[in-house]
Amino acid sequence: MKRIMQLLSALMVFGVAGAAMAAEGAGGYGSSSLAYGAALAIAVAAAGGAIGQSLAIKSALEGIGRNPSAAGKITTPMIIGLAMIESLVIYALVIALMLVLKI
């Protein structure tokens, strides 16, 4: 699974960077390829964020299920972690919008 995520990350970085660089020149890529690159970037970021959040919640619920008295100590770091994951997805959305609105 880790290898697949590394491959998807590399494809996203090279795809978005290639589309962004190509939009500057007069070459074969147009503004639509930049929009496709931005759409790919936000799709991968949203999928990665959803996977990360589901794994975090799964682990927290397993911990609470094993030790119900530790629910207070588990819930606060889980919510902070979920907020951090969501902020990364919003950051990817901002970058994608910056790429698209550059057209």
C-alpha positions as CSV (number, residue, x, y, z in Angstrom):
1,M,0.0,0.0,0.0
2,K,2.8,2.4,0.8
3,R,4.4,1.8,-2.6
4,I,1.2,2.5,-4.3
5,M,0.7,5.8,-2.4
6,Q,4.3,6.8,-3.3
7,L,3.6,6.1,-7.0
8,L,0.4,8.1,-7.0
9,S,2.2,11.0,-5.3
10,A,4.9,11.0,-7.9
11,L,2.4,10.8,-10.7
12,M,0.5,13.7,-9.2
13,V,3.5,15.9,-8.7
14,F,4.9,15.3,-12.2
15,G,1.4,15.6,-13.8
16,V,0.5,18.9,-12.1
17,A,4.0,20.4,-12.6
18,G,4.1,19.4,-16.2
19,A,0.7,20.9,-16.9
20,A,1.6,24.1,-15.1
21,M,4.9,24.5,-17.0
22,A,3.4,23.6,-20.3
23,A,0.6,26.2,-20.0
24,E,3.2,29.0,-20.0
25,G,4.7,28.1,-23.4
26,A,3.1,28.0,-26.8
27,G,3.5,24.3,-27.0
28,G,0.8,21.6,-27.4
29,Y,-0.7,22.0,-24.0
30,G,-3.5,24.5,-23.4
31,S,-5.3,25.8,-20.4
32,S,-7.5,22.7,-20.3
33,S,-4.5,20.5,-19.4
34,L,-3.8,22.9,-16.5
35,A,-7.4,22.5,-15.3
36,Y,-7.0,18.7,-15.6
37,G,-3.8,18.8,-13.6
38,A,-5.5,20.8,-10.9
39,A,-8.5,18.5,-10.9
40,L,-6.2,15.5,-10.5
41,A,-4.3,17.2,-7.7
42,I,-7.4,17.9,-5.6
43,A,-8.8,14.4,-6.3
44,V,-5.7,12.8,-5.0
45,A,-5.5,15.1,-2.0
46,A,-9.2,14.5,-1.1
47,A,-8.7,10.7,-1.5
48,G,-5.6,10.8,0.7
49,G,-7.3,12.9,3.3
50,A,-10.3,10.6,3.4
51,I,-8.1,7.6,3.9
52,G,-6.0,9.3,6.6
53,Q,-9.1,10.4,8.5
54,S,-10.7,7.0,8.3
55,L,-7.5,5.3,9.6
56,A,-7.3,7.9,12.4
57,I,-10.9,7.4,13.5
58,K,-10.5,3.6,13.2
59,S,-7.5,3.6,15.5
60,A,-9.1,6.0,18.0
61,L,-12.3,3.9,18.2
62,E,-10.2,0.7,18.7
63,G,-8.4,2.4,21.5
64,I,-11.6,3.6,23.1
65,G,-13.1,0.1,22.7
66,R,-10.1,-1.5,24.5
67,N,-9.9,1.1,27.3
68,P,-13.1,3.1,27.6
69,S,-11.8,5.1,30.5
70,A,-9.2,6.7,28.2
71,A,-11.8,8.1,25.9
72,G,-11.0,11.7,27.0
73,K,-7.3,11.3,26.4
74,I,-7.8,9.8,23.0
75,T,-10.5,12.1,21.6
76,T,-8.7,15.4,21.9
77,P,-5.5,14.3,20.0
78,M,-7.8,12.6,17.4
79,I,-9.7,15.8,16.7
80,I,-6.5,17.8,16.4
81,G,-5.1,15.2,14.0
82,L,-8.3,15.3,11.9
83,A,-8.1,19.1,11.8
84,M,-4.5,18.9,10.5
85,I,-5.4,16.4,7.8
86,E,-8.3,18.5,6.7
87,S,-6.1,21.6,6.6
88,L,-3.8,19.8,4.2
89,V,-6.7,19.0,1.9
90,I,-7.8,22.6,2.0
91,Y,-4.3,23.7,1.2
92,A,-4.3,21.4,-1.9
93,L,-7.6,23.0,-2.9
94,V,-6.1,26.5,-2.6
95,I,-3.1,25.5,-4.8
96,A,-5.4,23.9,-7.4
97,L,-7.6,27.0,-7.5
98,M,-4.5,29.2,-7.9
99,L,-3.4,27.0,-10.8
100,V,-6.9,27.2,-12.5
101,L,-7.4,30.9,-11.9
102,K,-4.0,31.6,-13.4
103,I,-5.5,30.9,-16.8
